[in-house]
């Protein structure tokens, strides 16, 4: 995560608000992404609020679009105007894979300094979670075109991780927006191709792919911790706050944050795809 982020220091929380009395997170969502908001609302504890802005990029070329999201980040943050943002999540992993960790850190750090609150990318959040729990060998599920899968493998390897297996979805992913067509049964079926015996954890990358309903089943099958971009981002944003927010302990099939299985079911049902 961005080295400029403050640790939890026990400082006072914000003045009482009607909503977001414990914290308000700003989230930058890829233009057509329908997945980040419902998953993060299920993940954050009660008393934490979310406000979103759309990341801006090319409508025609996936590679340019993903890089544009970071190049144009300041413009997306300006859209919040005077909203009371306590920390911001950059909810796109593909961008990080293309620009690399050093450039990601540089640009995110510059925006954090300019806007005055911690900023965490989803890829930085995954890295932080893996480091915190000593998970170095990963089985990577990446619903991307081959050029972005290669970039993701290079990103994780350059960050000191070992990829023991990789799998993807059986979709035409030439346009990265096709990830929004993925459904939970597709994730469960395709993830069966992962060789997890030598892995410390399974990583489901891609904020546009629905993962929360799949995580408990994949954890049950594999006996391994299962992390996703959105799960790690919610956890990392809570860690980035300079005050502590009560977080329910994980239960069976959950990781990092507890209570989200029931919240997801209550808010969005079991889902037609289950």
DRENDO-1510 file (C-alpha; in Angstrom, 1 decimal, always signed):
<recs>
REC; n; res; u; v; w
REC; 1; UNK; +0.0; +0.0; +0.0 .
REC; 2; UNK; +1.0; +3.6; -0.3 .
REC; 3; UNK; +3.8; +4.4; +2.2 .
REC; 4; UNK; +2.2; +7.7; +2.9 .
REC; 5; UNK; -0.8; +6.0; +4.5 .
REC; 6; UNK; -1.2; +6.5; +8.3 .
REC; 7; UNK; -1.4; +3.5; +10.6 .
REC; 8; UNK; -4.3; +2.9; +13.0 .
REC; 9; UNK; -3.3; +5.2; +15.8 .
REC; 10; UNK; -6.4; +5.4; +17.9 .
REC; 11; UNK; -7.0; +9.0; +16.8 .
REC; 12; UNK; -10.5; +10.4; +17.1 .
REC; 13; UNK; -13.1; +9.5; +14.5 .
REC; 14; UNK; -14.8; +12.2; +12.3 .
REC; 15; UNK; -17.5; +14.4; +13.8 .
REC; 16; UNK; -20.9; +12.7; +13.8 .
REC; 17; UNK; -22.5; +12.3; +10.4 .
REC; 18; UNK; -25.9; +11.1; +9.4 .
REC; 19; UNK; -24.3; +8.3; +7.4 .
REC; 20; UNK; -20.8; +7.0; +7.6 .
REC; 21; UNK; -20.4; +7.7; +11.3 .
REC; 22; UNK; -17.4; +5.4; +11.6 .
REC; 23; UNK; -15.9; +6.2; +8.2 .
REC; 24; UNK; -16.7; +7.2; +4.6 .
REC; 25; UNK; -14.7; +5.5; +1.9 .
REC; 26; UNK; -14.4; +7.0; -1.6 .
REC; 27; UNK; -14.2; +4.3; -4.3 .
REC; 28; UNK; -13.0; +4.7; -7.9 .
REC; 29; UNK; -14.9; +2.3; -10.1 .
REC; 30; UNK; -14.1; +1.4; -13.7 .
REC; 31; UNK; -16.7; +3.0; -16.0 .
REC; 32; UNK; -18.9; +0.0; -16.8 .
REC; 33; UNK; -18.1; -2.1; -13.7 .
REC; 34; UNK; -21.3; -3.3; -11.9 .
REC; 35; UNK; -19.6; -5.4; -9.3 .
REC; 36; UNK; -17.5; -3.3; -7.0 .
REC; 37; UNK; -20.3; -1.4; -5.3 .
REC; 38; UNK; -22.5; -4.3; -4.2 .
REC; 39; UNK; -19.6; -6.3; -3.1 .
REC; 40; UNK; -18.0; -3.5; -1.0 .
REC; 41; UNK; -21.4; -2.6; +0.6 .
REC; 42; UNK; -21.5; -6.3; +1.7 .
REC; 43; UNK; -18.0; -6.2; +3.0 .
REC; 44; UNK; -17.7; -3.0; +5.0 .
REC; 45; UNK; -19.0; -3.0; +8.6 .
REC; 46; UNK; -22.1; -1.2; +9.7 .
REC; 47; UNK; -21.4; +2.4; +10.2 .
REC; 48; UNK; -19.1; +2.7; +7.2 .
REC; 49; UNK; -20.4; +4.4; +4.1 .
REC; 50; UNK; -19.3; +4.4; +0.5 .
REC; 51; UNK; -19.4; +7.1; -2.2 .
REC; 52; UNK; -18.2; +6.3; -5.7 .
REC; 53; UNK; -16.7; +8.1; -8.7 .
REC; 54; UNK; -16.1; +6.5; -12.1 .
REC; 55; UNK; -12.5; +6.1; -13.3 .
REC; 56; UNK; -12.1; +7.6; -16.8 .
REC; 57; UNK; -10.4; +6.0; -19.8 .
REC; 58; UNK; -10.6; +5.1; -23.4 .
REC; 59; UNK; -13.9; +3.6; -24.6 .
REC; 60; UNK; -12.2; +1.7; -27.4 .
REC; 61; UNK; -8.9; +0.1; -26.4 .
REC; 62; UNK; -8.6; -2.0; -23.2 .
REC; 63; UNK; -4.9; -1.4; -22.7 .
REC; 64; UNK; -5.3; +2.4; -23.0 .
REC; 65; UNK; -8.4; +2.4; -20.8 .
REC; 66; UNK; -6.7; +0.7; -17.9 .
REC; 67; UNK; -3.7; +3.0; -18.0 .
REC; 68; UNK; -5.9; +6.0; -18.4 .
REC; 69; UNK; -7.7; +5.2; -15.1 .
REC; 70; UNK; -4.5; +6.0; -13.2 .
REC; 71; UNK; -3.4; +8.9; -15.4 .
REC; 72; UNK; -6.8; +10.5; -14.9 .
REC; 73; UNK; -7.1; +9.7; -11.2 .
REC; 74; UNK; -7.0; +13.3; -10.1 .
REC; 75; UNK; -9.9; +14.2; -12.3 .
REC; 76; UNK; -11.9; +11.3; -10.8 .
REC; 77; UNK; -11.1; +12.5; -7.3 .
REC; 78; UNK; -12.1; +16.0; -8.1 .
REC; 79; UNK; -15.6; +14.7; -8.8 .
REC; 80; UNK; -16.0; +14.2; -5.0 .
REC; 81; UNK; -15.9; +18.0; -4.5 .
REC; 82; UNK; -16.3; +18.5; -0.7 .
REC; 83; UNK; -17.5; +14.9; +0.2 .
REC; 84; UNK; -16.0; +13.8; +3.5 .
REC; 85; UNK; -13.6; +11.1; +2.2 .
REC; 86; UNK; -11.6; +9.3; +4.9 .
REC; 87; UNK; -9.8; +6.9; +2.6 .
REC; 88; UNK; -10.0; +6.1; -1.1 .
REC; 89; UNK; -9.9; +2.8; -2.9 .
REC; 90; UNK; -8.7; +2.5; -6.5 .
REC; 91; UNK; -10.9; -0.5; -7.6 .
REC; 92; UNK; -9.1; -1.8; -10.6 .
REC; 93; UNK; -6.3; -4.4; -10.6 .
REC; 94; UNK; -5.6; -4.4; -14.3 .
REC; 95; UNK; -4.2; -0.9; -14.2 .
REC; 96; UNK; -1.6; -1.9; -11.6 .
REC; 97; UNK; -0.5; -4.9; -13.7 .
REC; 98; UNK; +0.2; -2.7; -16.7 .
REC; 99; UNK; +2.0; +0.2; -15.0 .
REC; 100; UNK; +3.9; -1.9; -12.5 .
REC; 101; UNK; +4.2; -1.5; -8.7 .
REC; 102; UNK; +6.8; +1.4; -8.6 .
REC; 103; UNK; +4.7; +3.6; -11.0 .
REC; 104; UNK; +1.5; +2.7; -9.2 .
REC; 105; UNK; +3.1; +3.7; -5.9 .
REC; 106; UNK; +4.4; +7.0; -7.4 .
REC; 107; UNK; +1.1; +8.1; -9.0 .
REC; 108; UNK; -1.1; +7.0; -6.1 .
REC; 109; UNK; +1.2; +8.6; -3.6 .
REC; 110; UNK; +1.1; +11.9; -5.5 .
REC; 111; UNK; -2.7; +11.9; -5.4 .
REC; 112; UNK; -2.8; +11.0; -1.7 .
REC; 113; UNK; -0.5; +13.9; -0.9 .
REC; 114; UNK; -2.6; +16.3; -3.1 .
REC; 115; UNK; -6.0; +15.3; -1.8 .
REC; 116; UNK; -5.0; +14.7; +1.8 .
REC; 117; UNK; -6.3; +11.1; +2.5 .
REC; 118; UNK; -5.0; +7.6; +2.1 .
REC; 119; UNK; -5.3; +5.9; -1.3 .
REC; 120; UNK; -5.1; +2.2; -1.8 .
REC; 121; UNK; -5.3; +0.3; -5.0 .
REC; 122; UNK; -6.9; -3.2; -5.1 .
REC; 123; UNK; -3.5; -4.7; -6.2 .
REC; 124; UNK; -1.7; -3.0; -3.3 .
REC; 125; UNK; -4.5; -4.3; -1.0 .
REC; 126; UNK; -3.9; -7.9; -2.1 .
REC; 127; UNK; -0.2; -7.5; -1.6 .
REC; 128; UNK; -0.8; -6.2; +1.9 .
REC; 129; UNK; -3.1; -9.0; +2.9 .
REC; 130; UNK; -0.8; -11.7; +1.6 .
REC; 131; UNK; +2.1; -10.1; +3.4 .
REC; 132; UNK; +0.2; -9.7; +6.7 .
REC; 133; UNK; -0.7; -13.4; +6.8 .
REC; 134; UNK; +2.6; -14.7; +5.4 .
REC; 135; UNK; +1.1; -16.1; +2.2 .
REC; 136; UNK; +3.8; -16.2; -0.6 .
REC; 137; UNK; +2.8; -19.0; -3.0 .
REC; 138; UNK; -0.4; -18.2; -4.8 .
REC; 139; UNK; -2.8; -19.9; -7.2 .
REC; 140; UNK; -4.0; -17.1; -9.4 .
REC; 141; UNK; -7.4; -17.0; -11.1 .
REC; 142; UNK; -7.4; -14.1; -13.6 .
REC; 143; UNK; -10.4; -13.5; -16.0 .
REC; 144; UNK; -8.3; -11.6; -18.5 .
REC; 145; UNK; -7.0; -11.8; -22.1 .
REC; 146; UNK; -3.6; -13.5; -22.3 .
REC; 147; UNK; -1.7; -10.2; -22.5 .
REC; 148; UNK; -3.1; -9.0; -19.2 .
REC; 149; UNK; -2.7; -12.4; -17.5 .
REC; 150; UNK; +1.0; -12.2; -18.5 .
REC; 151; UNK; +1.2; -8.7; -17.0 .
REC; 152; UNK; -0.5; -9.9; -13.8 .
REC; 153; UNK; +1.9; -12.8; -13.4 .
REC; 154; UNK; +4.9; -10.4; -13.9 .
REC; 155; UNK; +3.5; -7.9; -11.4 .
REC; 156; UNK; +3.1; -10.6; -8.6 .
REC; 157; UNK; +6.5; -12.2; -9.4 .
REC; 158; UNK; +8.2; -8.8; -9.3 .
REC; 159; UNK; +6.5; -8.2; -5.9 .
REC; 160; UNK; +8.3; -11.4; -4.5 .
REC; 161; UNK; +5.4; -13.8; -4.8 .
REC; 162; UNK; +5.5; -17.3; -6.4 .
REC; 163; UNK; +2.7; -18.3; -8.8 .
REC; 164; UNK; +2.2; -22.0; -8.6 .
REC; 165; UNK; -0.9; -22.2; -10.9 .
REC; 166; UNK; -3.0; -19.9; -13.1 .
REC; 167; UNK; -6.5; -20.4; -14.5 .
REC; 168; UNK; -9.0; -18.2; -16.3 .
REC; 169; UNK; -12.6; -18.1; -17.6 .
REC; 170; UNK; -13.8; -19.5; -20.9 .
REC; 171; UNK; -14.9; -16.2; -22.3 .
REC; 172; UNK; -13.8; -13.9; -25.1 .
REC; 173; UNK; -11.8; -11.5; -23.0 .
REC; 174; UNK; -10.3; -9.5; -25.9 .
REC; 175; UNK; -12.3; -6.5; -24.4 .
REC; 176; UNK; -11.6; -6.6; -20.7 .
REC; 177; UNK; -15.1; -5.3; -20.1 .
REC; 178; UNK; -16.3; -8.9; -20.9 .
REC; 179; UNK; -15.3; -9.8; -17.3 .
REC; 180; UNK; -18.7; -8.3; -16.3 .
REC; 181; UNK; -20.4; -11.2; -18.0 .
REC; 182; UNK; -18.8; -13.7; -15.5 .
REC; 183; UNK; -21.1; -15.4; -13.1 .
REC; 184; UNK; -20.4; -17.4; -9.9 .
REC; 185; UNK; -20.9; -20.8; -11.5 .
REC; 186; UNK; -18.4; -19.9; -14.2 .
REC; 187; UNK; -15.9; -19.0; -11.5 .
REC; 188; UNK; -16.4; -22.2; -9.5 .
REC; 189; UNK; -16.1; -24.4; -12.6 .
REC; 190; UNK; -13.1; -22.7; -14.1 .
REC; 191; UNK; -11.3; -22.4; -10.8 .
REC; 192; UNK; -11.3; -26.1; -10.6 .
REC; 193; UNK; -8.4; -26.1; -13.0 .
REC; 194; UNK; -6.1; -24.4; -10.4 .
REC; 195; UNK; -3.5; -26.7; -8.9 .
REC; 196; UNK; -3.7; -25.6; -5.3 .
REC; 197; UNK; -1.7; -28.3; -3.4 .
REC; 198; UNK; +1.5; -26.2; -3.2 .
REC; 199; UNK; -0.3; -22.8; -2.9 .
REC; 200; UNK; -0.6; -20.9; +0.4 .
REC; 201; UNK; -3.7; -19.1; -0.9 .
REC; 202; UNK; -6.0; -18.7; -3.9 .
REC; 203; UNK; -6.2; -15.2; -5.4 .
REC; 204; UNK; -9.2; -14.2; -7.4 .
REC; 205; UNK; -8.1; -11.0; -9.3 .
REC; 206; UNK; -10.3; -8.6; -11.1 .
REC; 207; UNK; -12.8; -6.2; -9.4 .
REC; 208; UNK; -15.4; -6.7; -12.1 .
REC; 209; UNK; -15.7; -10.5; -11.6 .
REC; 210; UNK; -18.2; -11.5; -8.9 .
REC; 211; UNK; -16.3; -13.4; -6.2 .
REC; 212; UNK; -18.0; -13.2; -2.8 .
REC; 213; UNK; -20.5; -16.1; -3.4 .
REC; 214; UNK; -17.6; -18.2; -4.8 .
REC; 215; UNK; -15.1; -17.6; -2.0 .
REC; 216; UNK; -16.7; -19.9; +0.7 .
REC; 217; UNK; -17.1; -22.8; -1.7 .
REC; 218; UNK; -13.5; -22.4; -3.0 .
REC; 219; UNK; -12.2; -22.3; +0.5 .
REC; 220; UNK; -14.2; -25.4; +1.4 .
REC; 221; UNK; -12.9; -27.3; -1.6 .
REC; 222; UNK; -9.3; -26.3; -1.3 .
REC; 223; UNK; -8.8; -25.8; +2.5 .
REC; 224; UNK; -6.8; -22.6; +1.6 .
REC; 225; UNK; -7.5; -19.0; +2.3 .
REC; 226; UNK; -9.3; -17.3; -0.7 .
REC; 227; UNK; -8.7; -13.7; -1.4 .
REC; 228; UNK; -10.3; -11.4; -4.0 .
REC; 229; UNK; -9.6; -7.9; -5.2 .
REC; 230; UNK; -12.7; -6.4; -3.6 .
REC; 231; UNK; -12.4; -8.3; -0.3 .
REC; 232; UNK; -8.8; -7.2; +0.1 .
REC; 233; UNK; -9.6; -3.6; -0.9 .
REC; 234; UNK; -12.3; -3.3; +1.8 .
REC; 235; UNK; -9.9; -4.8; +4.4 .
REC; 236; UNK; -7.1; -2.5; +3.4 .
REC; 237; UNK; -9.2; +0.6; +3.5 .
REC; 238; UNK; -10.2; -0.2; +7.1 .
REC; 239; UNK; -6.5; -0.7; +7.9 .
REC; 240; UNK; -5.6; +2.6; +6.3 .
REC; 241; UNK; -7.8; +4.7; +8.7 .
REC; 242; UNK; -6.0; +6.5; +11.5 .
REC; 243; UNK; -8.7; +5.3; +13.9 .
REC; 244; UNK; -10.0; +1.8; +14.6 .
REC; 245; UNK; -13.3; +0.6; +13.3 .
REC; 246; UNK; -14.9; -2.6; +14.8 .
REC; 247; UNK; -14.7; -5.4; +12.3 .
REC; 248; UNK; -16.5; -8.7; +12.8 .
REC; 249; UNK; -14.3; -11.8; +13.1 .
REC; 250; UNK; -14.3; -14.1; +10.0 .
REC; 251; UNK; -16.4; -17.2; +10.2 .
REC; 252; UNK; -16.4; -20.4; +8.1 .
REC; 253; UNK; -15.5; -19.6; +4.5 .
REC; 254; UNK; -14.8; -15.9; +5.2 .
REC; 255; UNK; -11.4; -14.3; +5.3 .
REC; 256; UNK; -10.1; -10.9; +6.6 .
REC; 257; UNK; -13.6; -9.6; +7.4 .
REC; 258; UNK; -16.5; -11.4; +9.0 .
REC; 259; UNK; -20.2; -11.1; +8.5 .
REC; 260; UNK; -20.2; -10.5; +4.8 .
REC; 261; UNK; -21.8; -13.8; +3.8 .
REC; 262; UNK; -25.0; -13.0; +5.7 .
REC; 263; UNK; -24.9; -9.4; +4.5 .
REC; 264; UNK; -24.6; -10.4; +0.9 .
REC; 265; UNK; -27.5; -12.8; +1.2 .
REC; 266; UNK; -29.7; -10.2; +3.0 .
REC; 267; UNK; -28.9; -7.4; +0.5 .
REC; 268; UNK; -28.8; -9.3; -2.8 .
REC; 269; UNK; -30.3; -12.7; -2.1 .
REC; 270; UNK; -28.7; -16.0; -3.0 .
REC; 271; UNK; -28.6; -15.0; -6.7 .
REC; 272; UNK; -30.1; -16.6; -9.7 .
REC; 273; UNK; -26.6; -17.9; -10.6 .
REC; 274; UNK; -26.4; -20.1; -7.5 .
</recs>
